[in-house]
Amino acid sequence: MFYAVSVPRKSPLVIGHRGAPGYRPEHSRSSYELALAMGVDAVEPDVVVTKDGVLIVRHENEISGTTDVAEHPEFAERKTTKRVDGQALTGWFTEDFTWEELSTLRSRERLPEVRLSSATFNGSQAILRLTDVLDIVREGSEEHGREIGVVLEVKHATYFASVGLDLAPLIERDLREAGWADGELPLIVESFESTVLRQLKDRGIAASYVYLIEASGRPYDLTVAEGKRAPTYRATVAPDGLDRLVGDIDGISVNKRMLLEKGNTIVADAHARGLTVFTWTCRPENAFLSPEFRSSGGKSAYGDYEAEWAAIARTGVDGVFVDHPDLGVGFFRG
């Protein structure tokens, strides 16, 4: 296995969050290739699905902010409003397109007001399938002479199941066909929904399973099943909640705000139960730093990110997601 979850590391895993989106549009080929070249231990593709069952990598199934779909008049009538995970969203959705149609779109920078340089690459790169990313990482491992992993995030599994697109068998299909399902290559599977993690584990996918944790709210899959009785994310990382995860998953991945809260014991509590802890997302720009670490110069200026990252590192966290892999590798490997 890529990462023996019970063995502590001297330094955390550095994971390229959607590749290297600090420098290139997220989930683009150049974003992933740059992350590999900058020395990450793994990259993280977010997985959504098309109407014909092709898994693609996008931050969300609503793609108006990350593609040029709005500039395609042939798709204008597909703009619509849907409720995804209980939230109303208006735009264009991957499940309303075939893969052939989506392959005509080009990637765009999701945060152009913060990442002006990345936005200069708008329109130059096609959308990738999950299998494309798996191949990029396999080839990159050979090129760079080191083992590089994939942290596969499953997005909106309960929602997709409600519209007839069950993600678990599709993910299993792609992982097996690409040679990533049997433990020979480094794989971690993560989701904000524990249900799909169990489904993939039951299908025999050899991976480490990590439960994503928001700083507030409840997981959508459990909310659908249990209503207000569903545990909150906060309750899940309390000692009693962590007890219930043991034997079911291998680790948790928490919003960094939770680790920066004074007096929190999440990492120690999880480690005491044999669970690893990742955190997301370490970014240097003021727009994403906690207020005490921001500098002058506006949203896109770098603040005192090293001070924030040092506070995160002191918790003993096992893995960090970064948007700027060179900075992440330099800091957490230094």
C-alpha positions as CSV (number, residue, x, y, z in Angstrom):
1,M,0.0,0.0,0.0
2,F,1.0,3.6,-0.7
3,Y,0.6,4.8,2.8
4,A,0.6,2.6,5.9
5,V,-2.0,4.4,7.9
6,S,-0.7,3.2,11.3
7,V,2.9,4.3,10.7
8,P,3.7,7.9,11.5
9,R,5.8,9.9,9.0
10,K,8.4,12.5,9.9
11,S,6.6,14.9,7.6
12,P,3.1,15.0,6.2
13,L,2.1,13.8,2.7
14,V,2.0,16.8,0.3
15,I,-1.0,16.4,-2.0
16,G,-1.5,18.6,-5.1
17,H,-5.1,19.7,-4.6
18,R,-6.6,19.4,-8.1
19,G,-3.0,19.4,-9.4
20,A,-1.3,22.8,-9.1
21,P,-4.2,25.2,-9.3
22,G,-2.2,28.1,-7.9
23,Y,-0.5,28.2,-11.3
24,R,-2.8,26.5,-13.9
25,P,-6.6,26.0,-14.1
26,E,-7.6,23.2,-11.8
27,H,-8.0,19.7,-13.1
28,S,-6.2,20.6,-16.4
29,R,-3.5,18.4,-17.8
30,S,-0.8,21.1,-17.2
31,S,-2.0,21.5,-13.6
32,Y,-1.4,17.8,-12.9
33,E,1.8,17.6,-14.8
34,L,3.2,20.7,-13.0
35,A,2.3,19.3,-9.6
36,L,4.1,16.0,-10.4
37,A,7.2,18.0,-11.5
38,M,7.1,20.0,-8.3
39,G,7.5,17.0,-6.1
40,V,4.1,16.2,-4.7
41,D,3.5,12.8,-3.0
42,A,0.0,12.6,-4.7
43,V,-2.6,14.6,-6.6
44,E,-6.3,14.9,-5.9
45,P,-8.9,14.6,-8.7
46,D,-12.5,15.4,-7.9
47,V,-14.8,12.9,-9.7
48,V,-18.2,13.7,-11.3
49,V,-20.1,12.0,-14.1
50,T,-21.6,12.6,-17.5
51,K,-25.1,11.4,-18.6
52,D,-23.5,8.5,-20.5
53,G,-21.5,7.3,-17.4
54,V,-18.1,8.7,-18.1
55,L,-16.2,9.9,-15.0
56,I,-14.6,13.3,-15.4
57,V,-12.6,15.5,-13.1
58,R,-14.2,18.7,-12.1
59,H,-14.6,20.5,-8.8
60,E,-18.4,20.3,-9.1
61,N,-20.9,19.0,-11.5
62,E,-22.0,22.6,-12.2
63,I,-19.3,23.7,-14.7
64,S,-20.0,27.3,-15.7
65,G,-17.1,28.5,-13.5
66,T,-14.5,26.0,-14.7
67,T,-15.2,25.7,-18.4
68,D,-16.2,27.9,-21.4
69,V,-19.7,26.2,-21.6
70,A,-21.5,29.6,-21.5
71,E,-19.7,30.6,-24.7
72,H,-21.2,27.6,-26.6
73,P,-24.5,28.6,-28.2
74,E,-25.3,25.0,-29.0
75,F,-25.6,24.4,-25.2
76,A,-27.4,27.5,-24.2
77,E,-30.8,25.8,-23.7
78,R,-29.2,23.4,-21.1
79,K,-28.7,26.1,-18.6
80,T,-31.0,25.2,-15.7
81,T,-31.5,25.3,-11.9
82,K,-31.1,22.2,-9.8
83,R,-30.8,21.3,-6.1
84,V,-27.5,19.5,-5.4
85,D,-26.9,18.3,-1.9
86,G,-29.9,20.5,-0.8
87,Q,-28.5,23.7,-2.4
88,A,-30.1,25.5,-5.4
89,L,-27.6,26.0,-8.2
90,T,-28.0,27.6,-11.6
91,G,-25.8,26.7,-14.5
92,W,-24.8,23.8,-16.7
93,F,-24.4,20.3,-15.2
94,T,-22.2,17.4,-16.3
95,E,-25.0,14.9,-16.0
96,D,-26.9,16.7,-18.8
97,F,-24.0,16.2,-21.3
98,T,-22.4,13.2,-23.0
99,W,-18.7,12.8,-22.8
100,E,-18.4,13.6,-26.5
101,E,-20.2,16.9,-25.9
102,L,-18.1,17.8,-22.9
103,S,-14.9,17.0,-24.8
104,T,-15.6,20.1,-26.9
105,L,-15.3,22.4,-23.9
106,R,-12.1,24.0,-22.6
107,S,-11.0,24.7,-19.0
108,R,-11.1,28.1,-17.3
109,E,-9.6,29.4,-14.0
110,R,-12.2,29.2,-11.3
111,L,-10.8,32.1,-9.3
112,P,-9.6,34.7,-11.9
113,E,-9.8,37.6,-9.5
114,V,-7.3,35.9,-7.2
115,R,-5.2,33.9,-9.8
116,L,-4.7,36.2,-12.7
117,S,-1.7,34.3,-14.0
118,S,-3.5,31.0,-14.1
119,A,-6.4,32.7,-16.0
120,T,-4.0,33.4,-18.9
121,F,-4.3,29.6,-19.7
122,N,-8.1,29.8,-20.1
123,G,-9.3,28.1,-23.2
124,S,-6.2,26.1,-23.9
125,Q,-7.0,22.7,-22.4
126,A,-9.7,20.1,-22.6
127,I,-11.6,18.5,-19.8
128,L,-10.0,15.3,-18.5
129,R,-11.5,11.9,-17.6
130,L,-10.6,10.1,-14.5
131,T,-8.7,7.5,-16.6
132,D,-6.7,10.4,-18.2
133,V,-5.5,11.5,-14.7
134,L,-4.7,7.9,-13.6
135,D,-2.5,7.6,-16.8
136,I,-0.9,11.0,-16.2
137,V,0.1,10.0,-12.7
138,R,1.4,6.5,-13.7
139,E,3.5,8.0,-16.5
140,G,4.7,10.8,-14.2
141,S,5.8,8.3,-11.6
142,E,8.0,6.7,-14.2
143,E,9.3,10.0,-15.6
144,H,10.2,11.4,-12.2
145,G,11.5,8.1,-10.7
146,R,9.3,8.1,-7.6
147,E,6.0,6.6,-6.5
148,I,3.2,9.2,-6.8
149,G,-0.3,8.6,-5.6
150,V,-3.9,9.5,-6.4
151,V,-6.3,10.8,-3.8
152,L,-9.6,10.3,-5.5
153,E,-12.5,12.5,-4.2
154,V,-16.0,11.2,-4.9
155,K,-18.4,14.2,-5.3
156,H,-22.1,14.2,-4.7
157,A,-22.7,10.4,-4.7
158,T,-26.1,10.6,-3.1
159,Y,-27.3,13.3,-5.5
160,F,-26.0,11.4,-8.6
161,A,-27.7,8.2,-7.4
162,S,-31.0,10.1,-7.1
163,V,-30.8,10.8,-10.9
164,G,-29.8,7.3,-11.8
165,L,-26.1,7.6,-11.9
166,D,-24.6,5.3,-9.3
167,L,-20.9,6.3,-8.9
168,A,-19.5,3.3,-7.1
169,P,-19.7,0.8,-10.0
170,L,-18.4,3.4,-12.4
171,I,-15.4,4.2,-10.2
172,E,-14.7,0.5,-9.8
173,R,-14.8,0.1,-13.5
174,D,-12.3,2.8,-14.2
175,L,-10.0,1.9,-11.4
176,R,-9.9,-1.8,-12.5
177,E,-9.4,-1.0,-16.1
178,A,-6.6,1.4,-15.4
179,G,-4.9,-1.0,-13.0
180,W,-5.4,1.1,-9.8
181,A,-7.8,-1.2,-7.9
182,D,-5.6,-3.9,-6.5
183,G,-3.1,-2.0,-4.3
184,E,-0.2,-2.1,-6.7
185,L,-0.4,1.7,-7.1
186,P,-0.9,4.3,-4.4
187,L,-4.6,5.1,-4.0
188,I,-6.6,6.9,-1.3
189,V,-10.4,7.4,-1.7
190,E,-12.1,10.3,0.1
191,S,-15.6,11.7,0.2
192,F,-17.8,13.9,2.4
193,E,-20.2,11.0,2.3
194,S,-19.3,7.9,4.2
195,T,-21.9,5.8,2.3
196,V,-20.0,5.7,-0.9
197,L,-16.7,5.0,0.9
198,R,-18.3,1.9,2.3
199,Q,-19.7,0.9,-1.1
200,L,-16.3,1.1,-2.7
201,K,-14.6,-0.7,0.2
202,D,-17.2,-3.5,-0.2
203,R,-16.4,-3.7,-3.8
204,G,-12.8,-4.7,-2.9
205,I,-11.0,-1.6,-4.1
206,A,-7.7,-1.7,-2.3
207,A,-7.2,1.8,-1.0
208,S,-7.0,3.9,2.2
209,Y,-10.4,5.4,2.9
210,V,-10.6,8.9,4.2
211,Y,-13.7,10.7,5.4
212,L,-13.8,14.4,4.5
213,I,-15.0,16.7,7.3
214,E,-16.5,20.2,6.9
215,A,-16.2,22.8,9.7
216,S,-20.0,22.9,10.0
217,G,-23.2,21.2,8.8
218,R,-24.1,17.5,8.3
219,P,-23.1,15.0,5.6
220,Y,-25.7,15.0,2.9
221,D,-26.0,11.2,2.6
222,L,-26.8,10.8,6.3
223,T,-29.1,13.8,6.3
224,V,-31.2,12.1,3.5
225,A,-31.3,8.9,5.5
226,E,-31.8,10.2,9.0
227,G,-32.9,13.9,8.8
228,K,-31.9,16.0,11.8
229,R,-30.8,12.9,13.7
230,A,-27.8,12.7,11.4
231,P,-24.6,13.5,13.2
232,T,-22.9,16.8,12.4
233,Y,-19.4,16.9,11.0
234,R,-18.3,18.4,14.4
235,A,-19.8,15.5,16.3
236,T,-18.0,13.0,14.0
237,V,-14.6,14.3,15.0
238,A,-15.4,14.4,18.7
239,P,-14.0,11.4,20.6
240,D,-17.3,9.5,20.6
241,G,-17.7,10.1,16.9
242,L,-14.2,9.0,16.1
243,D,-14.8,5.8,18.1
244,R,-17.6,4.9,15.6
245,L,-15.3,5.4,12.6
246,V,-12.6,2.9,13.8
247,G,-12.6,-0.2,11.7
248,D,-14.8,1.5,9.0
249,I,-12.4,4.0,7.6
250,D,-8.7,4.7,7.8
251,G,-8.6,8.4,8.4
252,I,-10.3,11.8,8.3
253,S,-9.6,15.0,6.3
254,V,-10.7,18.1,8.1
255,N,-11.1,21.7,7.1
256,K,-8.0,23.5,8.2
257,R,-10.0,26.0,10.2
258,M,-10.7,23.2,12.7
259,L,-7.0,22.5,13.3
260,L,-6.4,26.3,13.8
261,E,-8.9,26.5,16.5
262,K,-7.3,27.1,19.9
263,G,-7.3,24.0,22.1
264,N,-8.5,21.5,19.5
265,T,-7.3,17.9,20.0
266,I,-8.6,16.4,16.7
267,V,-5.2,15.0,15.5
268,A,-4.3,13.6,18.9
269,D,-7.7,12.1,19.4
270,A,-7.7,10.5,15.9
271,H,-4.1,9.2,16.3
272,A,-5.1,7.6,19.6
273,R,-7.6,5.5,17.6
274,G,-5.3,4.6,14.8
275,L,-6.8,7.1,12.4
276,T,-4.8,9.4,10.1
277,V,-5.6,13.1,9.7
278,F,-5.3,15.2,6.5
279,T,-6.2,18.8,6.2
280,W,-7.4,21.1,3.4
281,T,-6.4,23.5,1.9
282,C,-3.0,25.2,2.5
283,R,-3.0,28.3,0.3
284,P,-0.7,31.4,0.5
285,E,-3.1,34.1,-0.7
286,N,-4.8,36.5,1.7
287,A,-8.2,35.4,0.3
288,F,-7.7,32.0,2.0
289,L,-5.7,32.7,5.1
290,S,-7.1,33.1,8.6
291,P,-7.4,36.8,9.4
292,E,-4.4,36.9,11.7
293,F,-2.1,35.7,8.9
294,R,-3.2,38.1,6.2
295,S,-1.1,41.0,4.8
296,S,-1.8,44.2,3.0
297,G,-2.2,44.0,-0.8
298,G,-5.6,42.5,-1.5
299,K,-7.0,39.0,-2.0
300,S,-4.3,37.8,-4.4
301,A,-1.3,38.9,-2.3
302,Y,0.6,36.4,-0.3
303,G,0.1,36.7,3.5
304,D,2.2,35.1,6.2
305,Y,1.2,31.7,5.0
306,E,4.3,30.1,6.6
307,A,3.1,31.1,10.0
308,E,-0.3,29.5,9.3
309,W,1.2,26.4,7.8
310,A,3.6,26.1,10.8
311,A,0.6,26.1,13.2
312,I,-1.0,23.3,11.1
313,A,2.2,21.3,11.0
314,R,2.6,21.5,14.8
315,T,-0.7,19.6,15.2
316,G,1.1,16.5,13.8
317,V,-1.2,16.2,10.8
318,D,-0.4,13.3,8.4
319,G,-1.2,15.0,5.1
320,V,-1.8,18.5,3.6
321,F,-3.6,19.6,0.5
322,V,-1.8,22.4,-1.3
323,D,-2.6,24.6,-4.3
324,H,1.0,25.6,-4.9
325,P,3.0,22.4,-4.8
326,D,6.4,24.0,-4.9
327,L,5.6,26.1,-1.8
328,G,4.0,23.1,0.0
329,V,6.9,20.8,-0.8
330,G,9.4,23.4,0.2
331,F,7.7,24.2,3.5
332,F,6.6,20.8,4.7
333,R,9.7,19.0,3.5
334,G,12.0,21.7,4.8
